[in-house]
Amino acid sequence: MPDFYYGESTRHLQLGVVRLKAASDAPASPLFMLAGGPGQSMATLATPVTNLILSERSAPDVPPAFTQILENHDIVFMAQRGTEFTDTVLSCPETGSLGYSAWEQKLDAAAVEALYADTLVNCVNRLVAQGIQFEAYNSEANAADVLSVIEALGYDRIIYYGESYGAQLGQFVMRDYPGILEAVILDGANPLSKTSWVQDRAHSFQTVLDNFVALCAERPACTEAYGDLSAVIDAAVAVFADGPRSIPIRTRKTRISRSKFKSA
């Protein structure tokens, strides 16, 4: 598929696709399952689903959820551009050891932030030098890739399932290509109007806390144990108002007798 669907395309991308075939000779619309992240491997969904299918077929007491689906529906997993099982994986493996490097060098918070920033900039520059155009990697392109895979596999319409970012991607597919959708399942959906991942997570976390406080207030045993739970939470947060706190931890060395390891 092209790197750019609109305008001049400079290269073609290859995406990994796994299809589990239905038992029926005339199956209904396939189930497309899209992973989250963004950036998760399609194996995030494909591996547990295939393991569940094997369990369902080998253990009669396991509810046959996916086995029932496969009776009359193909199940398709597709890699999203830039992720594992594509010809171009956008990753920065050098960031994996930065936490240890920062600890080893005893860097303060500002130095750690600078280390991560410099490492990411170098990674991006390396990918650009390889010819990567980051403008080609976005949700509109991912949605168009879903259509391309559908056409390549010979389907007319699909049942779309997306979790986390896959649920956001599903909204792009609904907006841009509604004609290919028979049904849509959005697992963990967020509205596209939310443009900040950090603010979105902060809002979701606050909602969870508010609901938790309300549930506690409805239960006498909880209020008896914690009182005003909202005040308890505020007090806990206030402890870190001036930043992280250092807590000394003492460890005791345990001596193990060599005699325990001697053979009889």
MIKOLNU-70689 format. One record per atom (N, C-alpha, C, O): z, y, x; residue in three letters. Coordinates in pm, whole numbers, plus 50000, padded with zeros to 5 digits. Example, Ala and Ser with C-alpha at 12.3 -4.5 7.8 and 13.67 -1.06 7.14 Angstrom:
! residues 2
507804943151319ALA;507804955051230ALA;507804967051320ALA;508464966851424ALA;507084977551285SER;507144989451367SER;507875000351290SER;508045011451341SER;
! end
This chain:
! residues 264
500004988150085MET;500005000050000MET;500005012450089MET;500475011850203MET;499485023550040PRO;499375035550124PRO;500725042050149PRO;501635040850068PRO;500835048950262ASP;502085056150284ASP;502185068250192ASP;503285072150153ASP;501045074250158PHE;501025085250062PHE;500085081749947PHE;498905078849969PHE;500605081949824TYR;499775079149708TYR;498965091349667TYR;497915090149603TYR;499465103149705TYR;498765115549671TYR;498445122849801TYR;499305124549887TYR;497205126949815GLY;496785133149939GLY;496235122650035GLY;495945111449996GLY;496115126650159GLU;495525117750260GLU;496535107650310GLU;497635111250353GLU;496165094850304SER;497015084150354SER;496605080650497SER;495425078750525SER;497585079850587THR;497275077450728THR;497475062850769THR;496925058650871THR;498245055250692ARG;498485041250726ARG;498875033650600ARG;499205039550498ARG;498825020450610HIS;499235012050499HIS;500545004950534HIS;500745000450647HIS;501425004250436LEU;502724998050454LEU;502724984050395LEU;502034981250297LEU;503514975450455GLN;503684961850405GLN;505134960050361GLN;506064962750436GLN;505304955350237LEU;506624953150181LEU;506814938250154LEU;505914931450105LEU;508004933250185GLY;508314919350156GLY;508554917250007GLY;509184925649942GLY;508064906249954VAL;508254902849813VAL;508624888049803VAL;507984879549865VAL;509654885149725VAL;510034871249696VAL;509884869049546VAL;510424876649465VAL;509134858749510ARG;508944855749368ARG;509424841549338ARG;508974831949401ARG;510314840349243LEU;510754827449192LEU;509964824649065LEU;510064832148968LEU;509184814249065LYS;508264811448955LYS;508994805248837LYS;509914797148854LYS;508574809048718ALA;509124803648595ALA;508654789348574ALA;507604785448626ALA;509424781548499ALA;509044767848470ALA;507904767148368ALA;507124757748368ALA;507824777248283SER;506794777348178SER;505404779548236SER;505244786748335SER;504404773348173ASP;503014775548214ASP;502484788848161ASP;501484793948211ASP;503154794448062ALA;502754807448007ALA;503994816247996ALA;504464819047885ALA;504524820648108PRO;505794828148107PRO;505654841948045PRO;504564847648038PRO;506784847047999ALA;506844860647946ALA;506934870548062ALA;506734866748178ALA;507224882948031SER;507264893348135SER;508294889948243SER;509374884848212SER;507964892548369PRO;508864889148479PRO;510054898648487PRO;510024909848437PRO;511114893748553LEU;512284901948580LEU;512184906948723LEU;512234899048817LEU;512054920148740PHE;512054926448872PHE;513484931048902PHE;514094937948820PHE;514014927249018MET;515374930949056MET;515324939449181MET;514884934849287MET;515774952049171LEU;515724961649281LEU;517134964749331LEU;518044967249253LEU;517284964549464ALA;518594966349527ALA;518974980949537ALA;518214989949500ALA;520184983249588GLY;520734996649595GLY;520645002749733GLY;519695000249808GLY;521635010649765GLY;521665017349895GLY;521755032549880GLY;522845038049863GLY;520605039549887PRO;519285033949921PRO;519255028450064PRO;519915033650154PRO;518485017950079GLY;518335011850210GLY;518824997550218GLY;518674991150322GLY;519404992450110GLN;519864978550115GLN;518684969050124GLN;517594971850075GLN;518924957850188SER;517914947250196SER;517764940550061SER;518734939449985SER;516544936050031MET;516364928749906MET;517144915649908MET;517394909749803MET;517544911150028ALA;518374899050038ALA;519734901249975ALA;520424891549942ALA;520144913949957THR;521414916949890THR;521444911149750THR;522494906849703THR;520294911049684LEU;520184905049551LEU;519624890949557LEU;520114882049488LEU;518594888949639ALA;517894876049640ALA;518814864649683ALA;518764853749625ALA;519634866949785THR;520484856149836THR;521504851249735THR;521564839249709THR;522324860249675PRO;523294855149577PRO;522644849249452PRO;523154839749395PRO;521514854949410VAL;520854849649290VAL;520344835549313VAL;520534826649230VAL;519684833449427THR;519184819949456THR;520344810049475THR;520234798449435THR;521444814549534ASN;522614805949547ASN;523194802349411ASN;523634791049389ASN;523204812149320LEU;523694809449186LEU;522804799449113LEU;523284790749041LEU;521514800849132ILE;520584791449068ILE;520824777349119ILE;520824767849040ILE;521014775849247LEU;521304762649303LEU;522614757149248LEU;522714745149219LEU;523624765849234SER;524904761449178SER;524744757249033SER;525314747148990SER;523974765048957GLU;523764761748816GLU;523074748248799GLU;523364740748706GLU;522174745448889ARG;521414732948877ARG;522194720848927ARG;521924709548887ARG;523164723249015SER;523904711949071SER;525244709549002SER;525804698649014SER;525754719448932ALA;527064718148866ALA;526904720648716ALA;526664732048676ALA;527034710348633PRO;526814711948489PRO;527814721248421PRO;527544726048311PRO;528964723848484ASP;529964732448421ASP;529724747348449ASP;530434755848394ASP;528734750648534VAL;528414764548564VAL;527454769848457VAL;526434763548431VAL;527774781448393PRO;526874786848291PRO;525474789348347PRO;525344795748451PRO;524444784348281PRO;523074785148336PRO;522394798548311PRO;521384799148242PRO;522954809348367ALA;522414822648341ALA;521004824248397ALA;520054826448322ALA;520864823348529PHE;519554825648590PHE;518624813748568PHE;517404815448565PHE;519174802048552THR;518324790548522THR;517634792548388THR;516464788948372THR;518344798248291GLN;517744801248162GLN;516644811648175GLN;515594810648111GLN;516884821648259ILE;515854831948279ILE;514584825748336ILE;513474828948293ILE;514764816748434LEU;513614810748501LEU;512834801048413LEU;511734796948449LEU;513384797448299GLU;512634788748210GLU;511384795648159GLU;510354789248138GLU;511474809048139ASN;510324816048080ASN;510004829348147ASN;509184837048096ASN;510644832148261HIS;510384844848330HIS;510364842548481HIS;511244835848535HIS;509364848048549ASP;509434848948695ASP;510544858848731ASP;510824868148655ASP;511164856848847ILE;512114866548901ILE;511544871549033ILE;511214863649122ILE;511424884649045VAL;510774890649161VAL;511754900149231VAL;512384908649168VAL;511854898549362PHE;512614907749447PHE;511634914449542PHE;510814907749605PHE;511704927549552MET;510784934549642MET;511564943849734MET;512514950549692MET;511144944149860ALA;511744953149957ALA;511234967349933ALA;510064969349902ALA;512114976949948GLN;511724990949936GLN;511284996150073GLN;511834992150175GLN;510335004750073ARG;509805009850200ARG;510905015250291ARG;511825022250247ARG;510785011650419GLY;511765016050517GLY;512935006850535GLY;513785009250621GLY;513014996050455THR;514154986950462THR;513764973850529THR;512614972050571THR;514724964650538GLU;514464951650597GLU;513354944550521GLU;513184946450400GLU;512594936250592PHE;511464928650539PHE;510264937550506PHE;509444934050422PHE;510174949050572THR;508964957250568THR;508464958750710THR;509144955050806THR;507264964150723ASP;506704965650858ASP;507284977450932ASP;507054978851053ASP;508034986050864THR;508654997550929THR;510084998950878THR;510305003450766THR;511044995250961VAL;512444996050920VAL;513035008950977VAL;513095010751098VAL;513455017750889LEU;514035030450932LEU;515535028550952LEU;516325029850859LEU;515905025451072SER;517325023351102SER;517655029251238SER;516775031351322SER;518935031951257CYS;519415037451383CYS;520525028251434CYS;521705031451419CYS;520165016951494PRO;521185007351538PRO;522145013051641PRO;523255007951659PRO;521725023551710GLU;522605029151813GLU;523855035651755GLU;524815038351828GLU;523875038151624THR;525075044051564THR;526175033651543THR;527335037251521THR;525825020951551GLY;526795010451521GLY;527995010151613GLY;529085006451571GLY;527805014151739SER;528895013551837SER;529555027051861SER;530405028251949SER;529185037151784LEU;529715050451811LEU;531215051351787LEU;531925058351859LEU;531695044251685GLY;533135044651658GLY;533935039851777GLY;534945046051814GLY;533495028951837TYR;534205023651954TYR;534045033052073TYR;534995035252148TYR;532845038652090SER;532615047952202SER;533515060152190SER;534075064952288SER;533655065152065ALA;534505076852045ALA;535955073652077ALA;536665081652138ALA;536405061652036TRP;537785057652067TRP;537975055852216TRP;538995059852272TRP;536995049752282GLU;537095047152425GLU;537155060152504GLU;537855061152605GLU;536405070252456GLN;536395083152526GLN;537505092452479GLN;537675103352532GLN;538275087952377LYS;539375095952322LYS;538875109652275LYS;539465119952308LYS;537795109552200LEU;537205121952150LEU;537985127252030LEU;538515119451951LEU;538035140452017ASP;538665146151898ASP;537635146451785ASP;536485142351804ASP;538055151251668ALA;537205150651548ALA;535895158351568ALA;534835153651528ALA;535975170051630ALA;534765178151651ALA;533795171151745ALA;532585171451723ALA;534315164951848ALA;533455157951944ALA;532835145651881ALA;531685142351910ALA;533575138751795VAL;533025127051726VAL;531875131251635VAL;530825124751632VAL;532065142151561GLU;531015147151472GLU;529765150851552GLU;528645147851511GLU;529965157351666ALA;528825161151750ALA;528125148851807ALA;526895148751818ALA;528895138651843LEU;528305126351895LEU;527415119751791LEU;526305115451822LEU;527905118751669TYR;527105112751562TYR;525855121051534TYR;524765115651517TYR;526015134351530ALA;524865143051502ALA;523795141551609ALA;522615140151578ALA;524195141951735ASP;523235140651845ASP;522535127051843ASP;521335126151867ASP;523295116651813THR;522715103251809THR;521685101951698THR;520625096051718THR;521995107451582LEU;521065106851469LEU;519805115151497LEU;518695110951464LEU;519985126851557VAL;518815135151591VAL;517905127651688VAL;516685127851673VAL;518485121151788ASN;517685113551884ASN;516965101951816ASN;515825098851849ASN;517635095551720CYS;517015084551647CYS;515835089451565CYS;514765083451566CYS;516035100551495VAL;514945106151414VAL;513765110151503VAL;512615107551468VAL;514055116251615ASN;512975120151707ASN;512215108051759ASN;511005108551776ASN;512945097151784ARG;512295084851830ARG;511345079351723ARG;510225075151755ARG;511775079351599LEU;510935074251491LEU;509715083251468LEU;508615078351443LEU;509925096151477VAL;508805105451462VAL;507785103251573VAL;506575103751549VAL;508265100951694ALA;507365098351807ALA;506555085551786ALA;505475084051843ALA;507085076351705GLN;506365063951675GLN;505345065751563GLN;504645056351526GLN;505265077951509GLY;504295080651404GLY;504845080051263GLY;504075080551167GLY;506155079051249ILE;506765078351117ILE;506745092251052ILE;507155102051113ILE;506265092950929GLN;506295105250851GLN;507345103350741GLN;507125096050645GLN;508455110050756PHE;509565107950663PHE;509235112850522PHE;509885108850425PHE;508225121350509GLU;507845126050376GLU;507335114750288GLU;507285116050166GLU;506965103450350ALA;506425092150273ALA;507525083350217ALA;507235073950143ALA;508775086150251TYR;509875077450210TYR;510765084850111TYR;511675092150149TYR;510495082749983ASN;511265089249877ASN;511175080949749ASN;510455070949744ASN;511885085149648SER;511965077249524SER;510645077049448SER;510335067049383SER;509875087849454GLU;508575087749387GLU;507665077149448GLU;506965070049375GLU;507675076049580ALA;506865065949647ALA;507385051949616ALA;506585042749596ALA;508705050249613ASN;509265037149580ASN;508865032849439ASN;508555021149415ASN;508855042349346ALA;508445039149208ALA;506985035149204ALA;506615025749134ALA;506145042149280ALA;504725038649285ALA;504535024849350ALA;503615017549313ALA;505405021349445ASP;505335008049506ASP;505624997049404ASP;505024986349409ASP;506544999749311VAL;506814989949205VAL;505554987249127VAL;505234975749099VAL;504824997749093LEU;503554996049022LEU;502554988249106LEU;501854979649054LEU;502484991149235SER;501544984149323SER;501854969249330SER;500934960949326SER;503144965749339VAL;503524951649343VAL;503194944849211VAL;502714933449210VAL;503444951749101ILE;503114946148969ILE;501624942948961ILE;501234932148917ILE;500814952349004GLU;499374950248999GLU;498944939249095GLU;498064931149062GLU;499544938649213ALA;499164928449311ALA;499504914449262ALA;498794904849293ALA;500584913149186LEU;501004900049136LEU;500364896649001LEU;500544885548950LEU;499614906048945GLY;498874903148823GLY;499674904248694GLY;499334897848595GLY;500724912248694TYR;501524914048573TYR;501044926348496TYR;500444935448552TYR;501324926248367ASP;501044937948283ASP;502284946548265ASP;502254958648285ASP;503384940048226ARG;504634947148204ARG;505784938848264ARG;505664926848284ARG;506884945648291ILE;508014938848355ILE;509314942448284ILE;509384952148208ILE;510334934448310ILE;511714937748276ILE;512354942548405ILE;512444935048502ILE;512784954848407TYR;513284960948531TYR;514804960248533TYR;515464964348438TYR;515364955148644TYR;516804955548669TYR;517024962648802TYR;516434959048903TYR;517894972848800GLY;518224979748923GLY;519714982448930GLY;520324986448831GLY;520304980149047GLU;521744982849064GLU;521934993949166GLU;521234994549267GLU;522905002849138SER;523225013949225SER;521985022749246SER;521455028149149SER;521515024249370TYR;520295032249388TYR;519125026149312TYR;518245033349265TYR;519105012849297GLY;518045006649219GLY;518045011649075GLY;516995012049011GLY;519245015549024ALA;519325021348890ALA;518735035448889ALA;518085039448792ALA;518955042948996GLN;518325056049006GLN;516805054649016GLN;516055061948952GLN;516365045149098LEU;514935042849113LEU;514325039048980LEU;513195042948950LEU;515055031348900GLY;514545027548769GLY;514235039448681GLY;513315039048600GLY;515005050248697GLN;514745062248618GLN;513435068948661GLN;512745074948578GLN;513105068048789PHE;511805073148835PHE;510675064748778PHE;509635070048738PHE;510865051448774VAL;509845042648717VAL;509685045748568VAL;508565046048518VAL;510785047848498MET;510735051048355MET;509995064148331MET;509225065448235MET;510225073648418ARG;509585086748402ARG;508105086348436ARG;507285092048363ARG;507755079748546ASP;506385080348597ASP;505475069448542ASP;504265071548528ASP;506045057648510TYR;505205046348468TYR;505825038948349TYR;506085026948358TYR;506075045948239PRO;506735039548125PRO;505925028048065PRO;506495018948005PRO;504615028348081GLY;503775018148020GLY;503935004148079GLY;503534994348017GLY;504535003148198ILE;504664989948261ILE;506004983448228ILE;506274972348273ILE;506834990248149LEU;508194985648124LEU;508344979747984LEU;508054986247884LEU;508804967347981GLU;509164961147853GLU;510634963547821GLU;510994965647705GLU;511464963147923ALA;512894965747909ALA;513434970548043ALA;512864967748148ALA;514554977848038VAL;515154983348160VAL;516654981048156VAL;517304983648054VAL;517214976248267ILE;518664974548282ILE;519074982848402ILE;518634980248514ILE;519914992948380LEU;520395001648486LEU;521864998448511LEU;522725001748428LEU;522154992148622ASP;523504987548655ASP;524134997448752ASP;523794997748870ASP;525075005648701GLY;525685015848785GLY;524815028148793GLY;524565033348902GLY;524335032848678ALA;523365043948676ALA;524045057348699ALA;525165059748653ALA;523355066048769ASN;523745079948785ASN;522575088648741ASN;521425085448773ASN;522835099448668PRO;521725108048626PRO;521045114548746PRO;521695118048844PRO;519755116148736LEU;518995122148846LEU;519315136948865LEU;518955142748967LEU;520005142848768SER;520395156848783SER;521445158848891SER;521635169948939SER;522135148048929LYS;523125148949036LYS;522405147549170LYS;521885136949203LYS;522395158249244THR;521625158549370THR;522495156649493THR;521965155149603THR;523815156849478SER;524695155449593SER;525445142249583SER;526225140049491SER;525195133349679TRP;525895120449681TRP;527385122449697TRP;528175115749630TRP;527795131649784VAL;529205133849811VAL;529905139249687VAL;530965134349649VAL;529305149449622GLN;529905155149502GLN;529955144849390GLN;530915144349313GLN;528925136749380ASP;528885126449277ASP;530025116549294ASP;530705113149197ASP;530245111849418ARG;531315102449443ARG;532675108949420ARG;533585102449368ARG;532835121449459ALA;534105128449437ALA;534395129649288ALA;535535127649244ALA;533375133049210HIS;533555134249066HIS;533905120749004HIS;534775120048917HIS;533235110249048SER;533525096948995SER;534945092649029SER;535635086748946SER;535375095549151PHE;536735091849193PHE;537775099349111PHE;538785093549072PHE;537535112149085GLN;538465120049004GLN;538525114648861GLN;539595114248801GLN;537385110548808THR;537355104848673THR;538195092148667THR;538925089948570THR;538075083648771VAL;538865071448776VAL;540365074648779VAL;541155068448707VAL;540765084448861LEU;542175088248869LEU;542675093448735LEU;543775089848692LEU;541885101848668ASP;542295107348539ASP;542475096248436ASP;543445096348359ASP;541555086748435ASN;541675075548341ASN;542905067048372ASN;543595062348282ASN;543175065148501PHE;544315057148543PHE;545615063948500PHE;546535057248452PHE;545705077048518VAL;546885084648477VAL;547085083648325VAL;548205081948277VAL;545975084648251ALA;546065083848105ALA;546535070048059ALA;547335068947966ALA;546045059548123LEU;546455045948089LEU;547935043848118LEU;548635037148042LEU;548415049448230CYS;549825048148265CYS;550705055248163CYS;551755050248125CYS;550255066948119ALA;551035074648022ALA;551195067347890ALA;552155069747816ALA;550255058447858GLU;550315050947733GLU;551225038847741GLU;551505032447639GLU;551705035547860ARG;552505023447880ARG;553915027247928ARG;554085032248039ARG;554925024747844PRO;556305028547882PRO;556745022748015PRO;557425029548093PRO;556375010348043ALA;556805004248169ALA;556245011648289ALA;556905012848392ALA;555025016648277CYS;554405024048388CYS;555065037548408CYS;555365041448520CYS;555305044648298THR;555945057848310THR;557385056548358THR;557885065348428THR;558045045548320GLU;559415043448368GLU;559435040948518GLU;560345045248588GLU;558415033948567ALA;558375030548709ALA;557925042248795ALA;558425044148905ALA;556975050248744TYR;556365060748828TYR;556585074848776TYR;556295084448848TYR;557075076548654GLY;557225089848601GLY;555865096148573GLY;554965089748519GLY;555735108748612ASP;554455115648596ASP;553525111148709ASP;553615116048821ASP;552645101748678LEU;551785096048781LEU;550875106548843LEU;550545105748961LEU;550455116348765SER;549615126948818SER;550335134648928SER;549745138149030SER;551625137348906ALA;552415144449008ALA;552615135749131ALA;552625140749244ALA;552765122649111VAL;552915113449224VAL;551655113549310VAL;551745113849433VAL;550495113349245ILE;549225113549319ILE;549065126749394ILE;548655126849510ILE;549385137849327ASP;549265150949393ASP;550185151749515ASP;549805157449617ASP;551375146149504ALA;552305146349617ALA;551785138049733ALA;551935141749849ALA;551165126649700ALA;550605118149805ALA;549455125049877ALA;549335124049999ALA;548625132149803VAL;547505139449864VAL;548025151049949VAL;547465153950055VAL;549095157649903ALA;549635169149975ALA;550155165450112ALA;550205173850202ALA;550545152850131VAL;551045148350261VAL;549995150550369VAL;550325152850485VAL;548695149750329PHE;547605151150427PHE;546935164850420PHE;545815166650467PHE;547635174550362ALA;547055187950347ALA;546725194350482ALA;545765202050492ALA;547495191150584ASP;547275196850718ASP;546455187650808ASP;546365189950928ASP;545865177250750GLY;545045168150829GLY;545695154450842GLY;546745151950783GLY;545075145750920PRO;545605132150938PRO;546995132251000PRO;547335141351076PRO;547785122250967ARG;549125121051023ARG;549155109251119ARG;548555098751094ARG;549855111051228SER;550005100351327SER;551265092251295SER;552345097851276SER;551115079351288ILE;552235070451257ILE;552355060351370ILE;551445052151388ILE;553445060451446PRO;553605050651555PRO;553835036651499PRO;554565034851402PRO;553205027051560ILE;553355013151519ILE;553825005151640ILE;553175005151745ILE;554934998351624ARG;555464990351731ARG;555034975851712ARG;555114970351602ARG;554604969951819THR;554224955851815THR;555134947951909THR;555594953152010THR;555374935751874ARG;556224927251956ARG;555394916052015ARG;554734908651943ARG;555434914752144LYS;554694904052210LYS;555404890752187LYS;556614889452205LYS;554624881052148THR;555184867852122THR;554794858452235THR;553614856652266THR;555814852352295ARG;555554843052405ARG;555474828852347ARG;556344824552272ARG;554434821752384ILE;554224808152336ILE;554444798652452ILE;553844800252559ILE;555294789052431SER;555614779452536SER;554404770952569SER;553704766152479SER;554174768952699ARG;553074760552741ARG;553254746052695ARG;552294738652677ARG;554524742252678SER;554784728352641SER;554154724652508SER;553884712852483SER;553934734552422LYS;553334731852291LYS;551884727152304LYS;551364720652214LYS;551264730352414PHE;549844727052431PHE;549644714852524PHE;548514710852551PHE;550764709152571LYS;550604697552658LYS;550324685052574LYS;550884683252466LYS;549464676752624SER;549164664452551SER;550334654752562SER;551074654952659SER;550484646552462ALA;551614636952459ALA;551414626552566ALA;552244617552581ALA;
! end
